[in-house]
Amino acid sequence: MVAIPITRTISIDDSELIETATRSGGPGGQHVNTTDSAVILRFDVGNSPGLPLAVKNRIAVLAGSRLTRDGVLVLRSEGSRSQLLNRQEVRERLFDLIREATIVPKKRRPTKPSKAAKARRVDAKKGRSTVKAGRGRVSLD
């Protein structure tokens, strides 16, 4: 039961992380065919007592298709030939995702253009109109 600190206020228990090793895909020759170097990490976001509800909801949005219907986040790392490096990399990706979910997005306040901006826009349109009107046929009146 080791608590892993993620932020100053959030930590998750090491027993909540389920890591399994599988064979990696891609190039690598005989090494890929014989070693279980890819790491799959499963983290039950919905049942984690260390995460506030707001953070769980934002993780669900940020994770997208990596989150199962049951609320389990599944991350896979197979970039390295070393299982240890893949394990560290997949854990760091999980911690980064949780840290990103702790940031509360700012509410957008819609703004309107000022009267001066509207006047400048209209003046520019009138200027373009006169330029284009001057491009027509020249009348000999």
The first five atom37 places (N, CA, C, CB, O) and aatype in JSON, in Angstrom:
{
  "aatype": [12, 19, 0, 9, 14, 9, 16, 1, 16, 9, 15, 9, 3, 3, 15, 6, 10, 9, 6, 16, 0, 16, 1, 15, 7, 7, 14, 7, 7, 5, 8, 19, 2, 16, 16, 3, 15, 0, 19, 9, 10, 1, 13, 3, 19, 7, 2, 15, 14, 7, 10, 14, 10, 0, 19, 11, 2, 1, 9, 0, 19, 10, 0, 7, 15, 1, 10, 16, 1, 3, 7, 19, 10, 19, 10, 1, 15, 6, 7, 15, 1, 15, 5, 10, 10, 2, 1, 5, 6, 19, 1, 6, 1, 10, 13, 3, 10, 9, 1, 6, 0, 16, 9, 19, 14, 11, 11, 1, 1, 14, 16, 11, 14, 15, 11, 0, 0, 11, 0, 1, 1, 19, 3, 0, 11, 11, 7, 1, 15, 16, 19, 11, 0, 7, 1, 7, 1, 19, 15, 10, 3],
  "atom_mask": [
    [1, 1, 1, 1, 1],
    [1, 1, 1, 1, 1],
    [1, 1, 1, 1, 1],
    [1, 1, 1, 1, 1],
    [1, 1, 1, 1, 1],
    [1, 1, 1, 1, 1],
    [1, 1, 1, 1, 1],
    [1, 1, 1, 1, 1],
    [1, 1, 1, 1, 1],
    [1, 1, 1, 1, 1],
    [1, 1, 1, 1, 1],
    [1, 1, 1, 1, 1],
    [1, 1, 1, 1, 1],
    [1, 1, 1, 1, 1],
    [1, 1, 1, 1, 1],
    [1, 1, 1, 1, 1],
    [1, 1, 1, 1, 1],
    [1, 1, 1, 1, 1],
    [1, 1, 1, 1, 1],
    [1, 1, 1, 1, 1],
    [1, 1, 1, 1, 1],
    [1, 1, 1, 1, 1],
    [1, 1, 1, 1, 1],
    [1, 1, 1, 1, 1],
    [1, 1, 1, 0, 1],
    [1, 1, 1, 0, 1],
    [1, 1, 1, 1, 1],
    [1, 1, 1, 0, 1],
    [1, 1, 1, 0, 1],
    [1, 1, 1, 1, 1],
    [1, 1, 1, 1, 1],
    [1, 1, 1, 1, 1],
    [1, 1, 1, 1, 1],
    [1, 1, 1, 1, 1],
    [1, 1, 1, 1, 1],
    [1, 1, 1, 1, 1],
    [1, 1, 1, 1, 1],
    [1, 1, 1, 1, 1],
    [1, 1, 1, 1, 1],
    [1, 1, 1, 1, 1],
    [1, 1, 1, 1, 1],
    [1, 1, 1, 1, 1],
    [1, 1, 1, 1, 1],
    [1, 1, 1, 1, 1],
    [1, 1, 1, 1, 1],
    [1, 1, 1, 0, 1],
    [1, 1, 1, 1, 1],
    [1, 1, 1, 1, 1],
    [1, 1, 1, 1, 1],
    [1, 1, 1, 0, 1],
    [1, 1, 1, 1, 1],
    [1, 1, 1, 1, 1],
    [1, 1, 1, 1, 1],
    [1, 1, 1, 1, 1],
    [1, 1, 1, 1, 1],
    [1, 1, 1, 1, 1],
    [1, 1, 1, 1, 1],
    [1, 1, 1, 1, 1],
    [1, 1, 1, 1, 1],
    [1, 1, 1, 1, 1],
    [1, 1, 1, 1, 1],
    [1, 1, 1, 1, 1],
    [1, 1, 1, 1, 1],
    [1, 1, 1, 0, 1],
    [1, 1, 1, 1, 1],
    [1, 1, 1, 1, 1],
    [1, 1, 1, 1, 1],
    [1, 1, 1, 1, 1],
    [1, 1, 1, 1, 1],
    [1, 1, 1, 1, 1],
    [1, 1, 1, 0, 1],
    [1, 1, 1, 1, 1],
    [1, 1, 1, 1, 1],
    [1, 1, 1, 1, 1],
    [1, 1, 1, 1, 1],
    [1, 1, 1, 1, 1],
    [1, 1, 1, 1, 1],
    [1, 1, 1, 1, 1],
    [1, 1, 1, 0, 1],
    [1, 1, 1, 1, 1],
    [1, 1, 1, 1, 1],
    [1, 1, 1, 1, 1],
    [1, 1, 1, 1, 1],
    [1, 1, 1, 1, 1],
    [1, 1, 1, 1, 1],
    [1, 1, 1, 1, 1],
    [1, 1, 1, 1, 1],
    [1, 1, 1, 1, 1],
    [1, 1, 1, 1, 1],
    [1, 1, 1, 1, 1],
    [1, 1, 1, 1, 1],
    [1, 1, 1, 1, 1],
    [1, 1, 1, 1, 1],
    [1, 1, 1, 1, 1],
    [1, 1, 1, 1, 1],
    [1, 1, 1, 1, 1],
    [1, 1, 1, 1, 1],
    [1, 1, 1, 1, 1],
    [1, 1, 1, 1, 1],
    [1, 1, 1, 1, 1],
    [1, 1, 1, 1, 1],
    [1, 1, 1, 1, 1],
    [1, 1, 1, 1, 1],
    [1, 1, 1, 1, 1],
    [1, 1, 1, 1, 1],
    [1, 1, 1, 1, 1],
    [1, 1, 1, 1, 1],
    [1, 1, 1, 1, 1],
    [1, 1, 1, 1, 1],
    [1, 1, 1, 1, 1],
    [1, 1, 1, 1, 1],
    [1, 1, 1, 1, 1],
    [1, 1, 1, 1, 1],
    [1, 1, 1, 1, 1],
    [1, 1, 1, 1, 1],
    [1, 1, 1, 1, 1],
    [1, 1, 1, 1, 1],
    [1, 1, 1, 1, 1],
    [1, 1, 1, 1, 1],
    [1, 1, 1, 1, 1],
    [1, 1, 1, 1, 1],
    [1, 1, 1, 1, 1],
    [1, 1, 1, 1, 1],
    [1, 1, 1, 1, 1],
    [1, 1, 1, 1, 1],
    [1, 1, 1, 1, 1],
    [1, 1, 1, 0, 1],
    [1, 1, 1, 1, 1],
    [1, 1, 1, 1, 1],
    [1, 1, 1, 1, 1],
    [1, 1, 1, 1, 1],
    [1, 1, 1, 1, 1],
    [1, 1, 1, 1, 1],
    [1, 1, 1, 0, 1],
    [1, 1, 1, 1, 1],
    [1, 1, 1, 0, 1],
    [1, 1, 1, 1, 1],
    [1, 1, 1, 1, 1],
    [1, 1, 1, 1, 1],
    [1, 1, 1, 1, 1],
    [1, 1, 1, 1, 1]
  ],
  "atom_positions": [
    [[0.84, -1.17, 0.0], [0.0, 0.0, 0.0], [0.89, 1.25, 0.0], [-0.95, -0.01, 1.21], [1.1, 1.87, 1.04]],
    [[1.39, 1.59, -1.16], [2.23, 2.76, -1.31], [1.43, 3.83, -2.04], [3.55, 2.42, -2.07], [0.92, 3.59, -3.14]],
    [[1.32, 5.0, -1.42], [0.6, 6.11, -2.06], [1.54, 6.83, -3.0], [0.01, 7.09, -0.99], [2.65, 7.2, -2.62]],
    [[1.1, 7.03, -4.23], [1.9, 7.73, -5.25], [1.38, 9.16, -5.33], [1.82, 7.0, -6.66], [0.24, 9.38, -5.75]],
    [[2.21, 10.15, -4.93], [1.75, 11.54, -5.02], [1.72, 12.01, -6.47], [2.65, 12.46, -4.17], [2.67, 11.81, -7.22]],
    [[0.62, 12.65, -6.86], [0.48, 13.17, -8.21], [0.51, 14.69, -8.19], [-0.83, 12.67, -8.86], [1.25, 15.31, -8.95]],
    [[-0.29, 15.28, -7.31], [-0.23, 16.71, -7.05], [-0.1, 16.87, -5.53], [-1.5, 17.48, -7.61], [0.03, 15.89, -4.81]],
    [[-0.13, 18.11, -5.06], [-0.02, 18.32, -3.61], [-1.21, 17.74, -2.86], [0.11, 19.8, -3.3], [-1.08, 17.34, -1.7]],
    [[-2.37, 17.68, -3.5], [-3.59, 17.22, -2.81], [-4.05, 15.85, -3.27], [-4.69, 18.21, -3.02], [-4.87, 15.23, -2.58]],
    [[-3.57, 15.37, -4.39], [-4.06, 14.1, -4.94], [-2.95, 13.07, -4.94], [-4.61, 14.29, -6.37], [-1.83, 13.32, -5.4]],
    [[-3.28, 11.9, -4.42], [-2.37, 10.75, -4.51], [-3.23, 9.5, -4.72], [-1.45, 10.62, -3.22], [-4.35, 9.42, -4.23]],
    [[-2.67, 8.56, -5.43], [-3.39, 7.3, -5.67], [-2.56, 6.16, -5.1], [-3.67, 7.09, -7.19], [-1.34, 6.25, -5.0]],
    [[-3.24, 5.11, -4.74], [-2.57, 3.96, -4.14], [-1.97, 3.09, -5.25], [-3.55, 3.14, -3.27], [-2.57, 2.93, -6.32]],
    [[-0.81, 2.54, -4.99], [-0.13, 1.7, -5.98], [-0.95, 0.46, -6.31], [1.26, 1.29, -5.46], [-0.86, -0.07, -7.42]],
    [[-1.76, -0.01, -5.36], [-2.57, -1.21, -5.59], [-3.72, -0.95, -6.57], [-3.12, -1.74, -4.27], [-4.34, -1.9, -7.05]],
    [[-4.03, 0.32, -6.86], [-5.09, 0.65, -7.82], [-4.64, 0.45, -9.26], [-5.56, 2.09, -7.62], [-5.47, 0.35, -10.16]],
    [[-3.33, 0.39, -9.49], [-2.78, 0.24, -10.84], [-2.59, -1.25, -11.14], [-1.44, 1.01, -10.98], [-1.93, -1.96, -10.38]],
    [[-3.16, -1.69, -12.24], [-3.0, -3.08, -12.67], [-2.16, -3.06, -13.94], [-4.39, -3.78, -12.91], [-2.57, -2.54, -14.97]],
    [[-0.96, -3.63, -13.84], [-0.04, -3.65, -14.98], [0.14, -5.07, -15.46], [1.33, -3.03, -14.6], [0.37, -5.99, -14.68]],
    [[0.02, -5.23, -16.77], [0.28, -6.52, -17.39], [1.27, -6.32, -18.52], [-1.04, -7.19, -17.9], [1.3, -5.27, -19.16]],
    [[2.08, -7.33, -18.75], [3.09, -7.26, -19.81], [2.66, -8.2, -20.94], [4.51, -7.64, -19.28], [2.24, -9.33, -20.7]],
    [[2.78, -7.7, -22.16], [2.45, -8.5, -23.34], [3.56, -8.35, -24.36], [1.08, -8.09, -23.94], [4.48, -7.55, -24.2]],
    [[3.45, -9.13, -25.4], [4.44, -9.02, -26.46], [4.19, -7.77, -27.28], [4.43, -10.26, -27.36], [3.05, -7.42, -27.58]],
    [[5.26, -7.11, -27.62], [5.19, -5.86, -28.35], [5.06, -6.13, -29.84], [6.42, -5.0, -28.07], [5.5, -7.17, -30.33]],
    [[4.44, -5.19, -30.55], [4.32, -5.32, -31.99], [5.43, -4.57, -32.69], [0.0, 0.0, 0.0], [6.27, -3.95, -32.04]],
    [[5.44, -4.61, -33.99], [6.4, -3.84, -34.77], [7.73, -4.54, -34.94], [0.0, 0.0, 0.0], [7.86, -5.73, -34.62]],
    [[8.75, -3.81, -35.44], [10.04, -4.42, -35.71], [10.79, -4.77, -34.42], [10.88, -3.49, -36.57], [10.48, -4.24, -33.35]],
    [[11.75, -5.64, -34.53], [12.54, -6.03, -33.37], [13.07, -7.43, -33.49], [0.0, 0.0, 0.0], [13.86, -7.88, -32.65]],
    [[12.65, -8.12, -34.52], [13.21, -9.45, -34.77], [12.86, -10.46, -33.7], [0.0, 0.0, 0.0], [11.74, -10.47, -33.17]],
    [[13.82, -11.31, -33.37], [13.59, -12.38, -32.41], [13.29, -11.84, -31.02], [14.8, -13.32, -32.36], [12.56, -12.46, -30.25]],
    [[13.85, -10.69, -30.7], [13.64, -10.11, -29.37], [12.15, -9.86, -29.1], [14.44, -8.8, -29.23], [11.66, -10.14, -28.0]],
    [[11.45, -9.33, -30.09], [10.02, -9.04, -29.93], [9.23, -10.32, -29.74], [9.48, -8.26, -31.15], [8.26, -10.35, -28.99]],
    [[9.64, -11.37, -30.42], [8.89, -12.63, -30.36], [9.1, -13.4, -29.07], [9.27, -13.5, -31.52], [8.35, -14.34, -28.79]],
    [[10.1, -13.02, -28.27], [10.41, -13.82, -27.08], [10.18, -13.1, -25.77], [11.83, -14.27, -27.14], [10.08, -13.75, -24.73]],
    [[10.09, -11.79, -25.77], [9.96, -11.08, -24.49], [8.65, -10.31, -24.41], [11.12, -10.13, -24.29], [8.13, -9.82, -25.41]],
    [[8.13, -10.22, -23.21], [6.91, -9.46, -22.94], [7.33, -8.05, -22.51], [6.01, -10.15, -21.84], [7.38, -7.75, -21.31]],
    [[7.63, -7.2, -23.47], [8.16, -5.88, -23.12], [7.1, -4.78, -23.16], [9.28, -5.52, -24.06], [7.31, -3.73, -22.55]],
    [[5.98, -4.98, -23.83], [4.93, -3.97, -23.84], [4.17, -4.02, -22.52], [3.96, -4.18, -25.05], [3.93, -5.1, -21.98]],
    [[3.78, -2.86, -22.01], [3.09, -2.8, -20.72], [1.71, -2.18, -20.92], [3.91, -1.99, -19.67], [1.58, -1.12, -21.54]],
    [[0.69, -2.85, -20.4], [-0.68, -2.33, -20.42], [-1.04, -1.99, -18.98], [-1.7, -3.37, -21.04], [-0.98, -2.85, -18.1]],
    [[-1.43, -0.73, -18.75], [-1.79, -0.27, -17.42], [-3.29, -0.03, -17.38], [-1.01, 1.01, -17.03], [-3.84, 0.64, -18.26]],
    [[-3.94, -0.56, -16.38], [-5.38, -0.35, -16.18], [-5.57, 0.37, -14.85], [-6.17, -1.71, -16.2], [-5.0, -0.01, -13.83]],
    [[-6.39, 1.43, -14.89], [-6.67, 2.23, -13.69], [-8.16, 2.5, -13.64], [-5.86, 3.57, -13.69], [-8.72, 3.11, -14.55]],
    [[-8.8, 2.04, -12.57], [-10.24, 2.21, -12.42], [-10.52, 3.63, -11.9], [-10.84, 1.14, -11.45], [-10.45, 3.89, -10.7]],
    [[-10.83, 4.52, -12.83], [-11.04, 5.93, -12.5], [-12.29, 6.09, -11.63], [-11.16, 6.78, -13.78], [-12.27, 6.85, -10.66]],
    [[-13.35, 5.4, -11.97], [-14.62, 5.58, -11.26], [-14.57, 5.16, -9.81], [0.0, 0.0, 0.0], [-15.24, 5.77, -8.97]],
    [[-13.8, 4.13, -9.47], [-13.76, 3.61, -8.1], [-12.52, 4.05, -7.33], [-13.82, 2.11, -8.13], [-12.25, 3.51, -6.26]],
    [[-11.78, 5.0, -7.84], [-10.58, 5.46, -7.15], [-10.95, 6.43, -6.04], [-9.6, 6.12, -8.14], [-11.54, 7.48, -6.31]],
    [[-10.62, 6.1, -4.79], [-10.97, 7.0, -3.69], [-10.09, 8.24, -3.61], [-10.89, 6.26, -2.38], [-10.45, 9.21, -2.94]],
    [[-8.95, 8.23, -4.27], [-8.03, 9.36, -4.19], [-8.34, 10.5, -5.14], [0.0, 0.0, 0.0], [-7.69, 11.55, -5.07]],
    [[-9.31, 10.32, -6.03], [-9.63, 11.36, -7.02], [-10.95, 12.03, -6.7], [-9.67, 10.77, -8.43], [-11.94, 11.34, -6.45]],
    [[-11.0, 13.36, -6.7], [-12.28, 14.06, -6.54], [-13.19, 13.82, -7.75], [-12.04, 15.58, -6.35], [-12.71, 13.48, -8.83]],
    [[-14.47, 14.0, -7.56], [-15.45, 13.74, -8.62], [-15.21, 14.62, -9.84], [-16.87, 13.96, -8.09], [-15.34, 14.15, -10.97]],
    [[-14.87, 15.89, -9.63], [-14.63, 16.8, -10.76], [-13.46, 16.33, -11.6], [-14.38, 18.24, -10.25], [-13.5, 16.42, -12.83]],
    [[-12.41, 15.83, -10.96], [-11.24, 15.32, -11.69], [-11.61, 14.06, -12.45], [-10.06, 15.04, -10.71], [-11.16, 13.86, -13.58]],
    [[-12.42, 13.2, -11.85], [-12.87, 11.97, -12.55], [-13.63, 12.32, -13.82], [-13.76, 11.11, -11.62], [-13.45, 11.69, -14.86]],
    [[-14.5, 13.34, -13.73], [-15.28, 13.75, -14.9], [-14.39, 14.31, -16.0], [-16.34, 14.78, -14.5], [-14.6, 14.02, -17.18]],
    [[-13.4, 15.12, -15.61], [-12.5, 15.68, -16.63], [-11.61, 14.6, -17.24], [-11.63, 16.79, -16.02], [-11.28, 14.66, -18.42]],
    [[-11.21, 13.6, -16.45], [-10.43, 12.48, -16.99], [-11.26, 11.75, -18.03], [-9.98, 11.51, -15.87], [-10.74, 11.35, -19.08]],
    [[-12.54, 11.57, -17.76], [-13.41, 10.87, -18.71], [-13.46, 11.61, -20.04], [-14.83, 10.73, -18.13], [-13.51, 10.98, -21.09]],
    [[-13.44, 12.95, -19.99], [-13.47, 13.74, -21.22], [-12.11, 13.67, -21.92], [-13.84, 15.21, -20.91], [-12.05, 13.48, -23.14]],
    [[-11.03, 13.82, -21.15], [-9.7, 13.84, -21.75], [-9.28, 12.48, -22.29], [-8.69, 14.31, -20.72], [-8.58, 12.4, -23.3]],
    [[-9.69, 11.4, -21.62], [-9.24, 10.06, -22.01], [-9.89, 9.6, -23.31], [-9.55, 9.07, -20.9], [-9.25, 8.9, -24.1]],
    [[-11.11, 9.98, -23.55], [-11.78, 9.6, -24.79], [-11.94, 8.1, -24.91], [0.0, 0.0, 0.0], [-12.52, 7.46, -24.03]],
    [[-11.44, 7.53, -26.0], [-11.63, 6.1, -26.26], [-10.74, 5.21, -25.4], [-11.37, 5.8, -27.72], [-10.89, 3.99, -25.43]],
    [[-9.82, 5.8, -24.65], [-8.96, 5.0, -23.76], [-9.7, 4.58, -22.49], [-7.7, 5.78, -23.39], [-9.19, 3.78, -21.71]],
    [[-10.9, 5.13, -22.27], [-11.7, 4.81, -21.1], [-12.78, 3.82, -21.52], [-12.33, 6.09, -20.48], [-13.51, 4.05, -22.48]],
    [[-12.89, 2.7, -20.79], [-13.9, 1.69, -21.11], [-15.26, 2.12, -20.57], [-13.5, 0.31, -20.53], [-15.36, 3.13, -19.86]],
    [[-16.29, 1.37, -20.91], [-17.64, 1.67, -20.41], [-17.72, 1.54, -18.9], [-18.67, 0.74, -21.06], [-18.52, 2.21, -18.25]],
    [[-16.87, 0.67, -18.34], [-16.88, 0.46, -16.89], [-16.1, 1.53, -16.14], [-16.29, -0.89, -16.57], [-16.04, 1.5, -14.91]],
    [[-15.51, 2.49, -16.86], [-14.75, 3.55, -16.21], [-13.31, 3.19, -15.93], [0.0, 0.0, 0.0], [-12.68, 3.79, -15.06]],
    [[-12.77, 2.2, -16.66], [-11.39, 1.78, -16.48], [-10.54, 2.41, -17.59], [-11.26, 0.21, -16.49], [-10.84, 2.25, -18.78]],
    [[-9.51, 3.12, -17.2], [-8.59, 3.76, -18.14], [-7.53, 2.73, -18.54], [-7.93, 5.05, -17.53], [-6.89, 2.13, -17.67]],
    [[-7.35, 2.54, -19.85], [-6.39, 1.57, -20.35], [-5.33, 2.31, -21.16], [-7.09, 0.47, -21.21], [-5.64, 2.95, -22.17]],
    [[-4.08, 2.21, -20.71], [-2.95, 2.83, -21.41], [-1.95, 1.74, -21.77], [-2.28, 3.94, -20.53], [-1.74, 0.8, -21.0]],
    [[-1.32, 1.88, -22.95], [-0.37, 0.88, -23.43], [0.92, 1.59, -23.86], [-0.96, 0.05, -24.61], [0.88, 2.65, -24.49]],
    [[2.04, 0.99, -23.5], [3.33, 1.52, -23.91], [4.19, 0.38, -24.44], [4.04, 2.24, -22.74], [4.4, -0.63, -23.77]],
    [[4.68, 0.57, -25.67], [5.55, -0.44, -26.26], [6.69, 0.22, -27.04], [4.75, -1.37, -27.18], [7.24, -0.36, -27.97]],
    [[7.02, 1.45, -26.65], [8.03, 2.21, -27.39], [9.44, 1.73, -27.16], [0.0, 0.0, 0.0], [10.3, 1.92, -28.02]],
    [[9.7, 1.13, -26.02], [11.06, 0.71, -25.69], [11.15, -0.81, -25.72], [11.49, 1.25, -24.32], [10.14, -1.51, -25.61]],
    [[12.38, -1.31, -25.86], [12.57, -2.76, -25.78], [12.61, -3.22, -24.33], [13.86, -3.17, -26.49], [12.55, -4.42, -24.05]],
    [[12.72, -2.27, -23.41], [12.81, -2.59, -21.99], [11.44, -2.5, -21.34], [13.81, -1.65, -21.28], [10.74, -1.5, -21.49]],
    [[11.06, -3.55, -20.63], [9.77, -3.54, -19.93], [9.77, -2.49, -18.83], [9.46, -4.92, -19.35], [8.75, -1.85, -18.59]],
    [[10.9, -2.3, -18.16], [11.0, -1.31, -17.1], [10.77, 0.1, -17.64], [12.37, -1.39, -16.42], [10.03, 0.88, -17.03]],
    [[11.39, 0.44, -18.77], [11.18, 1.77, -19.36], [9.74, 1.95, -19.81], [12.13, 1.98, -20.55], [9.18, 3.03, -19.64]],
    [[9.13, 0.91, -20.38], [7.73, 0.99, -20.8], [6.83, 1.18, -19.58], [7.31, -0.27, -21.58], [5.85, 1.93, -19.64]],
    [[7.14, 0.5, -18.47], [6.34, 0.64, -17.25], [6.44, 2.07, -16.72], [6.81, -0.38, -16.17], [5.43, 2.65, -16.33]],
    [[7.65, 2.63, -16.7], [7.81, 4.0, -16.24], [7.09, 4.99, -17.16], [9.3, 4.36, -16.15], [6.47, 5.94, -16.69]],
    [[7.18, 4.75, -18.46], [6.57, 5.66, -19.43], [5.04, 5.65, -19.32], [6.99, 5.29, -20.85], [4.42, 6.71, -19.39]],
    [[4.44, 4.48, -19.16], [2.98, 4.4, -19.1], [2.46, 5.0, -17.79], [2.51, 2.94, -19.25], [1.4, 5.61, -17.77]],
    [[3.22, 4.82, -16.7], [2.83, 5.44, -15.43], [2.92, 6.97, -15.53], [3.72, 4.93, -14.27], [2.04, 7.67, -15.03]],
    [[3.97, 7.48, -16.15], [4.13, 8.93, -16.3], [3.01, 9.5, -17.16], [5.5, 9.26, -16.91], [2.52, 10.6, -16.89]],
    [[2.59, 8.78, -18.19], [1.47, 9.25, -19.02], [0.18, 9.31, -18.2], [1.28, 8.32, -20.24], [-0.61, 10.24, -18.37]],
    [[-0.04, 8.32, -17.32], [-1.22, 8.34, -16.45], [-1.17, 9.54, -15.51], [-1.31, 7.03, -15.64], [-2.16, 10.24, -15.34]],
    [[-0.01, 9.77, -14.89], [0.12, 10.88, -13.95], [-0.06, 12.22, -14.66], [1.48, 10.82, -13.24], [-0.67, 13.13, -14.11]],
    [[0.47, 12.34, -15.88], [0.29, 13.57, -16.64], [-1.18, 13.81, -16.97], [1.12, 13.52, -17.94], [-1.65, 14.95, -16.92]],
    [[-1.89, 12.74, -17.32], [-3.32, 12.86, -17.63], [-4.09, 13.33, -16.4], [-3.88, 11.51, -18.14], [-4.98, 14.17, -16.51]],
    [[-3.76, 12.78, -15.23], [-4.45, 13.18, -14.0], [-4.11, 14.63, -13.67], [-4.07, 12.25, -12.83], [-4.99, 15.4, -13.26]],
    [[-2.84, 15.02, -13.83], [-2.46, 16.42, -13.57], [-3.19, 17.37, -14.51], [-0.93, 16.6, -13.72], [-3.63, 18.44, -14.09]],
    [[-3.33, 16.98, -15.77], [-4.05, 17.82, -16.73], [-5.51, 17.94, -16.36], [-3.92, 17.26, -18.15], [-6.13, 18.99, -16.57]],
    [[-6.08, 16.87, -15.79], [-7.49, 16.9, -15.4], [-7.73, 17.76, -14.17], [-7.99, 15.49, -15.15], [-8.87, 18.17, -13.92]],
    [[-6.69, 18.03, -13.39], [-6.88, 18.87, -12.21], [-6.99, 20.35, -12.56], [-5.73, 18.67, -11.23], [-7.45, 21.14, -11.74]],
    [[-6.57, 20.72, -13.76], [-6.64, 22.11, -14.18], [-8.07, 22.42, -14.61], [-5.64, 22.4, -15.34], [-8.6, 21.81, -15.54]],
    [[-8.68, 23.37, -13.93], [-10.06, 23.73, -14.24], [-10.06, 24.7, -15.42], [-10.78, 24.37, -12.99], [-9.43, 25.75, -15.34]],
    [[-10.74, 24.35, -16.51], [-10.76, 25.25, -17.66], [-11.53, 26.53, -17.34], [-11.39, 24.55, -18.88], [-12.53, 26.5, -16.63]],
    [[-11.05, 27.65, -17.89], [-11.71, 28.93, -17.66], [-13.0, 28.99, -18.47], [-10.78, 30.11, -18.04], [-13.09, 28.48, -19.58]],
    [[-13.99, 29.63, -17.88], [-15.26, 29.83, -18.59], [-15.06, 30.92, -19.64], [-16.41, 30.21, -17.61], [-14.42, 31.93, -19.37]],
    [[-15.61, 30.71, -20.81], [-15.51, 31.7, -21.88], [-16.6, 32.74, -21.7], [-15.6, 31.03, -23.28], [-17.78, 32.4, -21.57]],
    [[-16.2, 34.0, -21.69], [-17.17, 35.08, -21.63], [-17.28, 35.69, -23.01], [-16.77, 36.15, -20.58], [-16.31, 36.26, -23.5]],
    [[-18.43, 35.59, -23.65], [-18.56, 36.15, -25.0], [-18.48, 37.67, -24.95], [-19.89, 35.71, -25.64], [-19.02, 38.32, -24.06]],
    [[-17.78, 38.23, -25.93], [-17.63, 39.68, -26.0], [-18.24, 40.19, -27.3], [-16.14, 40.09, -25.9], [-18.43, 39.44, -28.25]],
    [[-18.54, 41.5, -27.31], [-19.1, 42.11, -28.51], [-18.08, 43.11, -29.04], [-20.47, 42.8, -28.22], [-17.33, 43.7, -28.26]],
    [[-18.05, 43.32, -30.36], [-17.13, 44.33, -30.88], [-17.58, 45.73, -30.45], [-17.05, 44.24, -32.43], [-18.77, 46.0, -30.33]],
    [[-16.6, 46.61, -30.22], [-16.91, 47.97, -29.79], [-17.5, 48.77, -30.95], [-15.63, 48.67, -29.23], [-17.44, 48.34, -32.11]],
    [[-18.07, 49.94, -30.63], [-18.64, 50.8, -31.68], [-17.56, 51.25, -32.64], [-19.33, 52.02, -31.06], [-17.79, 51.32, -33.85]],
    [[-16.37, 51.56, -32.11], [-15.27, 52.0, -32.97], [-14.85, 50.89, -33.93], [-14.06, 52.45, -32.12], [-14.55, 51.16, -35.1]],
    [[-14.83, 49.64, -33.45], [-14.45, 48.51, -34.31], [-15.49, 48.31, -35.41], [-14.29, 47.22, -33.49], [-15.15, 48.02, -36.56]],
    [[-16.76, 48.48, -35.05], [-17.82, 48.35, -36.07], [-17.68, 49.45, -37.12], [-19.22, 48.42, -35.41], [-17.82, 49.19, -38.32]],
    [[-17.39, 50.68, -36.67], [-17.24, 51.81, -37.6], [-16.05, 51.57, -38.54], [-17.05, 53.15, -36.82], [-16.13, 51.85, -39.73]],
    [[-14.93, 51.06, -37.98], [-13.75, 50.78, -38.82], [-14.08, 49.72, -39.86], [-12.56, 50.32, -37.96], [-13.63, 49.81, -41.01]],
    [[-14.85, 48.71, -39.47], [-15.23, 47.66, -40.41], [-16.08, 48.22, -41.54], [-15.97, 46.55, -39.67], [-15.86, 47.89, -42.7]],
    [[-17.05, 49.05, -41.21], [-17.92, 49.65, -42.22], [-17.12, 50.56, -43.15], [-19.07, 50.44, -41.56], [-17.32, 50.52, -44.36]],
    [[-16.22, 51.38, -42.59], [-15.37, 52.26, -43.41], [-14.5, 51.45, -44.36], [-14.49, 53.14, -42.51], [-14.33, 51.83, -45.52]],
    [[-13.95, 50.33, -43.89], [-13.12, 49.48, -44.75], [-13.95, 48.89, -45.88], [-12.46, 48.35, -43.92], [-13.49, 48.8, -47.02]],
    [[-15.19, 48.49, -45.57], [-16.07, 47.94, -46.61], [-16.39, 49.0, -47.66], [-17.37, 47.39, -45.98], [-16.41, 48.71, -48.86]],
    [[-16.65, 50.23, -47.2], [-16.95, 51.3, -48.16], [-15.74, 51.6, -49.03], [-17.39, 52.58, -47.42], [-15.88, 51.85, -50.23]],
    [[-14.54, 51.57, -48.43], [-13.32, 51.8, -49.2], [-13.11, 50.73, -50.25], [0.0, 0.0, 0.0], [-12.75, 51.04, -51.39]],
    [[-13.34, 49.47, -49.89], [-13.21, 48.38, -50.87], [-14.25, 48.51, -51.97], [-13.35, 47.01, -50.17], [-13.98, 48.2, -53.13]],
    [[-15.45, 48.96, -51.6], [-16.52, 49.13, -52.57], [-16.15, 50.18, -53.62], [-17.83, 49.53, -51.87], [-16.36, 49.98, -54.82]],
    [[-15.59, 51.3, -53.16], [-15.21, 52.34, -54.14], [-14.07, 51.88, -55.02], [-14.82, 53.64, -53.41], [-14.03, 52.21, -56.21]],
    [[-13.12, 51.11, -54.47], [-12.01, 50.59, -55.29], [-12.57, 49.65, -56.36], [-10.97, 49.84, -54.4], [-12.17, 49.74, -57.52]],
    [[-13.47, 48.78, -55.98], [-14.03, 47.83, -56.95], [-14.92, 48.53, -57.97], [-14.82, 46.73, -56.23], [-14.96, 48.14, -59.14]],
    [[-15.63, 49.56, -57.53], [-16.47, 50.3, -58.47], [-15.62, 51.01, -59.51], [-17.36, 51.31, -57.71], [-16.05, 51.19, -60.65]],
    [[-14.42, 51.41, -59.13], [-13.51, 52.09, -60.06], [-12.89, 51.16, -61.09], [0.0, 0.0, 0.0], [-12.22, 51.62, -62.01]],
    [[-13.09, 49.85, -60.94], [-12.49, 48.89, -61.87], [-13.38, 48.61, -63.08], [-12.2, 47.59, -61.14], [-12.97, 47.88, -63.99]],
    [[-14.56, 49.17, -63.11], [-15.5, 48.88, -64.21], [-15.09, 49.59, -65.51], [0.0, 0.0, 0.0], [-14.03, 50.2, -65.61]],
    [[-15.98, 49.48, -66.48], [-15.73, 50.13, -67.78], [-15.73, 51.64, -67.6], [-16.8, 49.73, -68.83], [-16.47, 52.19, -66.79]],
    [[-14.9, 52.28, -68.36], [-14.84, 53.73, -68.32], [-15.9, 54.26, -69.29], [-13.42, 54.26, -68.69], [-15.91, 53.91, -70.47]],
    [[-16.78, 55.12, -68.77], [-17.79, 55.7, -69.66], [-17.28, 57.02, -70.22], [-19.14, 55.92, -68.92], [-16.56, 57.73, -69.52]],
    [[-17.62, 57.35, -71.45], [-17.13, 58.56, -72.1], [-18.12, 59.72, -71.94], [-16.87, 58.3, -73.58], [-18.19, 60.57, -72.82]],
    [[-18.87, 59.79, -70.88], [-19.84, 60.86, -70.63], [-19.15, 62.16, -70.33], [-20.75, 60.5, -69.49], [-19.81, 63.17, -70.09]]
  ]
}
